[in-house]
Amino acid sequence: MRKAIRIISFALAFITLIVMILIFALSSHIPENFNVVEGQTLTLNDNFIQPSYQTVDNNVDDVSITAKRGDNYTVDLKLLGLLPVKQVEVDVVEPIMVVPGGTPFGVKMFTDGVLVIGMDDIDTSEGNANPAKTAGLRIGDVIETIDGKKVSTNEDVAKIISACDGKELVFDIRRKNLSFDIKITPAKSVSENRYKLGAWVRDSSAGIGTMTFYLPDSNIFAGLGHGICDSDTGDILPLMSGEIVPVEINSIVKGAEGEPGELRGSFKQSSEIGKLLMNTETGIFGQMETSIDTSKAIPMAMKQEVTEGPAQIICTVNDQTCYYDVEIEKVYLNNSAPTRNMVVKITDPELLNLTGGIVQGMSGSPIIQNGKLIGAVTHVFINDPTRGYGIFAENMINTIETENSNSLPLVS
């Protein structure tokens, strides 16, 4: 009898441990906060996790009827409706209508300050030296001013350095979220007979991307689904000014294993179609300068509405904007990488024949599921161009709302 009790006790303890591990694993994959549209309740596409609705007063309530825009409440998520998994906060928002994009555009942008992209020794009369590196300047730093003079271009920096006559200069530096001064004394190059800093800088960028959506109420556009980064440092370029212009796709380089493809095009000689105002981790955002047909507006889906299964992307190849079939293979609600929220597989034979899958220039292509905008294509898998990552449209909207700093109006 005692042996049987010990076996049963051990089995119960083992089962309890397994359940606790399962609950922990489930909890770690669920975000702390969700948004729901006014008149709806939080539902998760999970057969095992069920929400238990309660108000602040802990009274069961029909939140789908009583909760209004701006309300906030707590939901207990339970395994099979019985075992507590996690408590999450729910914010009630109004429906967001967007006009899906899919058209390519050219990006021209200038940085706020100049970005340090490399270091290079100088051949001085006393041997090789690098005053910038010695003083503490790093790749990825942004130089904002030199001796109190604002610098916005490579030419600005070169002019000041050349005229320094070997005197110490004060550099105002921005590194991540820190701002500080560095004193650097340029060195004279023997071979070039001029003073040099010992650092390479960049002041602009240009490329091709795809429009993700347009917000009719605020005249805001969003594209790419990821930031414009420096090709050398990988850092997001600090934006001073920029614009988007029409693009004509001239050719397509098909993607293959280990070789990402590319949409190649040229900027059309016409006026800008939009003013670039933000370059962020989740995409680029700005103000449209041309009229948009708003009759094709559709709802935007919240992240919990995205499901594994069929969907479509909108993109432009051969100068034709079309819907192409894809499969959402994985959805990551609590992914720490805000631009990699789902795995997208291209399944449309026509698109595969044209591009081989996801190619450079398709970043920002809208993803549509169940008549709603759920996100945008962001990255391609190098070893499998038919697959790539996508970002939630909700993440892009959140950027507009939270990172607006007198640049963009908030979503109304």
C-alpha positions in Angstrom: 0.0 0.0 0.0 2.8 2.4 0.9 4.6 1.6 -2.3 1.4 2.4 -4.3 0.9 5.7 -2.4 4.5 6.7 -3.2 4.0 5.8 -6.9 0.8 7.8 -7.0 2.4 10.7 -5.2 5.4 10.7 -7.5 3.1 10.5 -10.6 1.0 13.5 -9.3 4.2 15.5 -8.6 5.5 14.7 -12.0 2.2 15.7 -13.7 2.1 18.9 -11.6 5.6 19.7 -12.7 4.7 19.1 -16.4 1.7 21.3 -16.1 3.7 24.1 -14.4 6.3 23.9 -17.2 3.5 24.0 -19.8 1.9 27.0 -18.2 5.2 28.8 -18.0 5.9 28.1 -21.7 2.5 29.3 -22.7 2.8 32.4 -20.6 6.1 33.4 -22.1 4.6 33.4 -25.6 1.7 35.7 -24.7 2.1 39.5 -24.6 1.3 41.6 -21.6 -1.1 43.8 -23.5 -3.6 43.5 -26.3 -5.8 46.0 -28.2 -9.3 45.1 -29.2 -11.7 47.0 -31.4 -14.7 48.6 -29.7 -17.6 46.1 -29.5 -15.3 43.0 -29.6 -13.8 40.9 -27.0 -10.3 39.4 -26.8 -10.1 36.0 -28.5 -6.9 34.0 -29.1 -6.4 31.5 -31.9 -5.6 28.8 -29.4 -7.7 25.8 -28.5 -6.2 25.5 -25.1 -6.1 29.1 -23.8 -9.5 30.7 -22.9 -10.0 34.2 -21.5 -12.0 34.9 -18.4 -13.5 38.4 -18.4 -13.8 40.5 -15.3 -14.2 44.2 -14.6 -12.2 46.2 -12.1 -14.8 45.3 -9.5 -14.2 41.6 -10.3 -17.8 41.2 -11.5 -18.4 39.1 -14.6 -19.4 41.6 -17.3 -20.3 41.6 -21.0 -17.3 43.7 -22.1 -18.2 43.4 -25.7 -21.2 45.6 -25.0 -20.1 47.9 -22.2 -16.4 48.6 -23.1 -15.9 51.7 -25.1 -13.0 53.3 -26.9 -10.4 54.3 -24.3 -11.5 51.8 -21.7 -9.0 49.4 -20.2 -9.6 46.1 -18.4 -7.9 43.0 -17.2 -8.4 39.5 -18.6 -7.4 36.2 -16.9 -6.2 33.7 -19.5 -6.7 30.1 -18.4 -5.6 26.7 -19.6 -8.7 24.8 -20.7 -10.7 27.5 -18.9 -9.5 26.2 -15.5 -5.8 26.7 -14.7 -4.5 30.4 -14.6 -1.8 31.0 -17.2 -1.5 34.8 -17.3 -3.2 38.1 -16.6 -3.2 40.6 -19.5 -4.3 44.2 -20.0 -6.7 45.0 -22.7 -7.1 48.4 -24.3 -10.3 49.2 -26.3 -9.7 51.1 -29.5 -11.8 52.3 -32.4 -11.5 50.4 -35.7 -8.6 51.6 -37.9 -9.2 51.8 -41.6 -6.3 51.7 -44.0 -5.8 51.8 -47.7 -3.4 48.9 -48.5 -0.4 49.8 -50.7 1.7 47.4 -52.7 3.2 50.0 -55.0 7.0 50.6 -55.1 8.5 53.9 -54.3 12.0 55.4 -54.3 13.4 56.8 -51.1 15.8 59.7 -50.8 16.9 60.7 -47.3 19.5 62.8 -45.6 20.7 62.1 -42.1 20.4 64.3 -39.0 24.1 64.9 -38.6 26.6 62.5 -40.3 27.0 58.9 -39.4 30.5 57.4 -38.7 30.7 54.3 -40.9 34.4 53.4 -40.7 37.9 54.2 -39.5 41.1 54.7 -41.5 44.7 55.4 -40.3 46.5 58.5 -41.5 50.1 58.5 -42.8 51.6 61.3 -40.7 55.2 62.3 -40.5 55.5 60.3 -37.2 53.9 57.2 -38.6 50.3 55.9 -38.9 47.8 57.6 -36.6 44.0 57.7 -36.1 43.0 60.7 -34.0 39.3 59.9 -34.2 39.7 56.4 -32.8 42.2 57.5 -30.2 39.8 60.2 -28.9 37.0 57.6 -28.5 34.9 58.1 -31.7 33.2 54.8 -32.7 31.6 53.4 -35.8 27.9 54.1 -35.5 28.3 57.5 -33.8 26.5 60.5 -35.2 28.5 63.7 -35.4 26.0 66.6 -34.9 28.3 69.7 -34.7 32.1 70.4 -34.9 33.2 73.4 -32.9 29.6 74.5 -32.6 29.0 74.4 -36.3 26.2 72.0 -37.4 27.3 69.4 -39.9 24.7 67.8 -42.3 26.9 66.6 -45.2 30.2 64.9 -45.8 31.3 68.2 -47.4 30.6 70.1 -44.1 32.9 67.8 -42.2 35.7 67.9 -44.8 35.6 71.7 -45.0 36.0 72.1 -41.2 38.7 69.5 -40.9 40.7 70.9 -43.8 40.7 74.4 -42.3 41.6 73.4 -38.8 45.3 74.0 -39.2 46.0 71.2 -36.7 44.0 72.7 -33.9 41.9 70.7 -31.5 38.2 70.5 -32.4 35.2 69.8 -30.2 32.8 67.2 -31.7 29.2 67.0 -30.4 28.4 63.2 -30.6 25.2 61.3 -30.4 25.6 57.6 -29.5 22.3 55.7 -29.2 20.4 57.7 -26.6 23.5 59.5 -25.2 24.9 62.9 -26.3 28.4 64.1 -25.3 31.5 66.0 -26.5 34.8 64.6 -27.8 37.9 66.6 -28.4 39.9 65.5 -31.5 43.0 67.0 -33.0 43.1 66.1 -36.8 46.4 64.8 -38.1 48.1 65.9 -41.3 48.5 63.3 -44.1 51.9 63.3 -45.7 50.7 61.8 -49.0 47.7 64.1 -49.3 49.2 67.2 -47.6 46.0 67.9 -45.7 44.5 67.4 -42.3 42.2 64.4 -41.8 40.0 63.0 -39.1 40.7 59.3 -39.6 37.0 58.4 -40.0 34.6 57.8 -42.9 31.1 59.4 -42.6 27.9 59.1 -44.5 25.1 61.7 -44.9 22.5 60.2 -47.2 20.8 57.1 -48.6 18.6 56.1 -51.5 16.8 52.9 -52.4 13.5 51.2 -53.4 10.8 49.9 -51.1 7.0 49.2 -51.1 4.2 51.2 -49.7 2.4 49.3 -46.9 -0.7 51.4 -46.1 -2.2 54.9 -46.1 -4.3 56.4 -43.3 -7.1 58.5 -44.8 -7.9 60.4 -41.7 -4.4 61.7 -41.1 -2.8 61.6 -44.6 0.0 59.4 -43.2 1.8 56.7 -45.3 3.8 53.8 -44.0 6.3 51.6 -45.8 9.1 49.0 -45.7 8.1 47.5 -42.4 11.7 48.0 -41.2 14.0 50.9 -40.9 16.5 52.2 -43.5 19.9 51.1 -42.1 23.4 52.0 -43.0 24.9 49.2 -45.2 28.2 49.3 -43.3 27.1 49.6 -39.6 23.6 48.2 -39.7 22.4 51.1 -37.6 19.2 52.9 -38.4 20.0 56.1 -40.2 19.0 59.2 -38.2 16.6 61.2 -40.4 16.9 64.9 -41.1 14.8 65.1 -44.2 13.6 62.8 -47.0 11.1 62.1 -49.6 9.5 59.3 -51.6 9.2 59.5 -55.4 7.6 57.3 -58.1 9.6 54.4 -59.3 9.6 52.4 -62.6 10.6 48.7 -62.2 13.0 47.9 -65.0 14.1 44.3 -64.2 13.9 41.5 -61.7 16.7 39.4 -60.4 15.2 36.1 -59.2 16.1 34.9 -55.8 17.9 31.6 -55.2 19.3 29.7 -52.3 22.0 31.9 -50.8 21.4 34.7 -53.3 18.6 37.2 -52.5 16.8 38.5 -55.5 16.1 42.2 -56.3 13.6 44.5 -57.9 15.6 46.9 -60.0 14.1 50.2 -61.0 14.8 53.9 -61.6 13.4 57.0 -60.0 10.9 58.8 -62.3 11.7 62.4 -63.1 8.7 63.9 -61.3 7.9 65.6 -58.1 7.8 63.9 -54.7 4.7 61.9 -53.8 5.4 62.1 -50.0 7.5 63.7 -47.4 9.5 61.3 -45.2 9.2 62.2 -41.5 10.3 59.1 -39.5 12.8 56.3 -40.0 12.2 53.7 -37.3 12.7 50.1 -36.5 9.2 49.2 -37.7 9.3 51.2 -41.0 9.3 54.6 -42.6 6.5 57.0 -42.1 5.5 60.4 -43.6 2.9 62.7 -45.1 1.5 62.0 -48.6 1.7 64.9 -51.1 -0.5 63.3 -53.7 -4.2 62.2 -53.6 -5.0 58.6 -52.7 -8.2 56.7 -53.6 -9.7 56.0 -50.2 -12.6 53.9 -51.5 -10.5 50.8 -51.2 -9.9 51.2 -47.4 -10.1 48.0 -45.3 -9.9 47.3 -41.6 -6.6 46.7 -39.9 -6.3 43.5 -37.9 -5.0 43.3 -34.3 -2.1 40.9 -33.8 -4.3 38.3 -32.1 -6.5 38.1 -35.2 -3.6 36.8 -37.4 -3.8 33.1 -37.9 -1.7 30.4 -39.6 -3.1 29.6 -43.0 -3.8 31.2 -46.4 -3.3 34.9 -47.0 -2.3 37.2 -49.8 0.4 39.9 -50.4 0.1 42.9 -52.7 3.2 43.8 -54.6 4.2 45.3 -58.0 6.3 43.4 -60.5 6.4 44.1 -64.2 4.7 47.4 -63.4 1.5 45.6 -62.4 0.2 45.7 -58.8 -1.4 42.3 -58.0 -2.5 40.1 -55.2 -0.4 36.9 -54.8 -1.2 33.9 -52.6 1.0 33.2 -49.5 0.8 31.0 -46.5 1.2 32.2 -42.9 3.3 29.4 -41.4 4.0 30.7 -37.9 2.7 33.6 -35.8 4.7 34.9 -32.9 2.5 37.1 -30.6 5.3 37.8 -28.1 8.3 37.9 -30.4 11.0 40.2 -29.0 11.9 41.2 -32.6 9.1 43.7 -33.6 9.7 43.2 -37.3 9.6 39.4 -37.3 6.1 38.5 -36.1 5.2 35.9 -38.6 6.8 33.5 -41.1 5.4 34.0 -44.6 5.8 31.5 -47.5 5.1 32.5 -51.1 2.9 29.9 -52.7 1.6 31.7 -55.8 3.1 30.0 -58.9 3.1 33.2 -60.9 5.1 35.2 -58.3 7.5 32.3 -57.8 8.1 32.2 -61.6 8.7 35.9 -61.7 10.8 36.5 -58.6 11.6 33.1 -57.1 10.0 34.3 -53.8 10.6 37.4 -51.7 13.2 39.8 -53.1 14.7 43.1 -52.2 12.4 45.9 -52.9 9.3 43.9 -51.8 9.8 45.0 -48.2 6.6 46.7 -47.1 4.3 44.6 -49.3 1.0 44.5 -47.5 -0.3 41.1 -46.2 -4.1 40.6 -46.4 -6.0 37.9 -44.5 -9.8 37.6 -44.1 -10.3 41.0 -45.7 -8.0 42.8 -43.2 -4.5 44.2 -43.4 -2.5 42.0 -41.0 1.0 43.2 -41.7 3.8 43.6 -44.2 6.7 41.5 -45.6 10.0 42.6 -44.0 12.8 40.0 -44.6 13.7 37.1 -46.8 15.3 33.9 -45.6 18.7 33.8 -47.4 18.7 30.0 -47.7 15.0 29.8 -48.8 13.8 32.9 -50.8 10.2 31.5 -50.8 10.0 32.3 -47.1 10.5 35.3 -45.0 9.4 37.3 -42.0 6.5 39.7 -41.7 5.6 42.5 -39.2 2.2 43.0 -37.6 0.4 46.1 -39.0 -0.5 46.9 -35.4 3.2 47.3 -34.6 3.5 49.9 -37.4 0.4 51.7 -36.1 1.8 51.7 -32.6 5.0 53.4 -33.9 3.0 56.2 -35.4 1.1 56.7 -32.1 4.1 56.3 -29.7 7.1 57.7 -31.6 5.3 60.7 -33.0 7.2 63.7 -31.8 5.7 66.7 -33.5 6.4 65.0 -36.8 3.2 63.1 -37.4 -0.3 63.6 -36.2 -1.6 60.8 -34.0 -4.0 58.3 -35.4 -7.5 59.7 -34.6 
